[in-house]
Amino acid sequence: MAKVVAVANQKGGVGKTTTTINLAASLAVAERRVLLVDVDPQGNLTSGVGQKGIASPAGTVYNALTTLEATTDARPFVIPTAIDTLKLIPADRHLTGAEIEMVTLSAREERLRELLRSVRDDYDYIFIDCPPSLGLLTLNALVAGRELLIPIQCEYYALEGLAQLLSTVDMVQAYLNKGLAVTSVLLTMYDSRTRLADQVADEVRSHFGELVIKSVIPRNVRVSEAPGFGQTVMTYDAGSRGAVSYLEAARELAEQVLGWASATTEQEVRA
């Protein structure tokens, strides 16, 4: 059964979508079956894997969430990506109105969980990319997930607003999803040339302890360029510092946090 990972931080610009894409791609090139689910109305994850404007005949995640009475099967909404073992349930601009439409629907916080239940046995990992807010779409992701990954940028005010996210997690654990846990924190946008980056990293590690993934994601031109070409950094430039860092973070995530028993070496990932 798939490990379902929600990737959330209501603060924008922390590398949330980039992290979701490239961790998933790192696992996929290691021949793990991975499903990406885009629940951000901006649709950056969808465009970041080259699928902007592309949907299955059934539609996008918007159609899946707002017509759940008609179907609880996610398979018709899944589309392929450039990596054979990486699939996607895409988002488009229509998702902007989904939170308003879902307010009147029954079990509105549980609709994504019910949808993904049908594909839990089809994948090893399901990554859900959340919007930079704590609205109903993010709440659906937290109810659907078992693990929560929080990307944090190595810049000023890195921990700002996280108390609200953690409070929401506590609420979800108490009332909607007892199995949800914050399992990992990933430091992004690390610039080794600045003392600030080290100070922020130390602060985050002091606050979250062993939940912080040891591998950090540096500021890297290739990571920034890849989405503009509709690619993950793995397919855009697998030898770049950013790609290697995401490979290392994915390996640590898989081995230590998500229970991937058989370690995958960097050579195996690139093969």
Protein Blocks (a to p, Z undefined) as FASTA:
>chain_A
ZZddddddfbghkommmmmmmmmmmmmmnopacddddfbfklmmmmmnopghiacfkbpf
klmmmmmmmpccfklmpccdfblklccddddfklmmmmmmmmmpghkllmmmmmmmmmmm
mpmbdcddddfbfbfklmmmmmmpmbdcdddddbehklgoklmmmmmmmmmmmmmommbc
cfbdcdehiafkbmklmmmmmmmmmmnmmmlcfbacdddfklmmmmmnopafklmommbm
klmmmmmmmmmmmmmmnopabacdfklmmZZ
